[in-house]
Amino acid sequence: MKKLVGTAMLVGVLCAFLAAWPSHDVGAACCYFAAQDKDINQPGQKAFIQWVPAEKLEAFTVQPKFEGNAVDFGMVIPTPAQPKLDEMPRDFFKDLAIYTILLPLPESISVEPMANLRGLTLGGAPGKGGGPPAANAAGKDDLGVNVLEAGVVGSLDYKVISAEKADGLFQWLKENGYVYSGDEKTLGFYVDKQWFFTVMKIDPKQMKRNDDGSYAGEVTPTKFTFTSDACIYPLRITAISVKDKTDALFYVQAPSQMDLQGDLSWKHSYRVMWLTYMLGCCASPEQQRELTERTQWVQNKMAKDAGFETTKLEWARRLGDADMAVLEDPLAHYAQMGGGDLPAGAKMMSREEFRKAAADVLKKAGNDEKSAADRLKELETDYPEAKGQIALLGDTTNNSFYWTPYLWMPNREAPEAEGKGLSRLKGHLASGQWITKFRKVLRKAEMTDDLVLSPVEAGTEQEYIRIMPTSPP
């Protein structure tokens, strides 16, 4: 099998690849504080989660974005163990977004005009931490709060604390200038589990000031590394600063493909989308039954809860050599990253090979010299070398899935300056690890507990790197 450095096929074409396949981003995992009687909205959440189950080691990177009228901004992030903090590249999440853009939908090429049917370790490279922390900046006080560490990471002043009781922590936050908008019960949820809290303050001078005097801006992404018995995301505390609902985007790097549990699984939406697509070519009876069952589940769920939204899988892949090469030389490898394998008998074509093959097709079809030359020029214009690649799929005489033997595979595109920035991901993404990207719109009523992430069942992993006709816009 030769490597396909391209994209997914049309309905019939994609089926040939199945044997080769492994079966709104803003905010942070934190609770926000504001000055008294001032309003701060948490417009959303995004996190890059790394999980090493063999070592029970987790890290998540968050980048808060604030908008509101407060003079001071701050946040508190709970973790099950005392965390190590590191500064991450400021454009880290923008780089991840560009890296995980889906490959465009390929198109069949018809040479003759009238028949044209186009249709792990955590972190790798060391983070820029805040230097040696202040050792035991303050001992345990009479409120039962112990300041374990204090320092600076990026533009953030932070303290790592433990607390013996929720009311003591509540009072400590007040006395130290954090006007906590939540209740003691939420703090107690984490105090009872003996979790640690990282409290951070942000200098508003480093944030953008709007015309109306309010502030808006993102701070430097911060990575929290800690031990944990399970891969978790501290969702419950974020509900404090959510008015109605929040758009949460997760990138998860782990040895296995990861998913949320129960009703929050991305399979409820992705499998329906994928199986609907498969029915267009080669779905088995078992797959048809699964589609019926999953569709019925979603319908029943929404009938009982009209506001329910499924989690959406946006990108998933086990990173290999081709994916890691993008980090070494983004401009050379980004456009066709992760195309998988071509079917048996297929091969990539040079432009000269395609031109000669097309000329032969036109000649056999009875086109005169001028008509053939005009058509060849049209093909060069329609399928420019700088915008994609062409594959020869082999003999399709007895294969009803293929429209033509020639397939146009357009490149992914990104501005050159932003494409070069993908090298900043080097040392943070790891070969052999799964990256699973998914999004969930969470209503405040759904944020009563933390999220637990689990590996999908072995043998049921699915890559999602190519746009399908059933993909959401």
Secondary structure, 3 states (H helix, E strand, C coil): CCECCCCCCCHHHHHCCHHHCCCCCCECCCEEECCCCCCEECCCEEEEEEEEHHHCEEEEEEECEEEECCCCEEEEEEECCCCEEEECCCCHHHHHHHHCCCECCCEEECCCHHHCCCCCCCCCCCCECCCCCEEEEECCCCCCEEEEEEEEECCEEEEEEEECCHHHHHHHHHHCCCCCCCCHHHHHHHHCCCCEEEEEEECHHHCEECCCCCEEEECCCEEEEEECCCEEECCHHHHHHCCCEEEEEEEEEECCCEEECHHHCCHHHHHHHHHHHHCCCCCCHHHHHHHHHHHHHHHHHHHHCCCCCCCEEEEEEECCHHHHHHHHCHHHHCCCCCCCECCCCCEEECHHHHHHHHHHHHHHCCCCHHHHHHHHHHHHHHCCHHHEEEEECCCCCCCCCCCCCEEEEECCCCCHHHHHHHHHHECCECCCCEEEEEEEEEEHHHCCCCEEEEECCCCCCCCECECCCCCCC
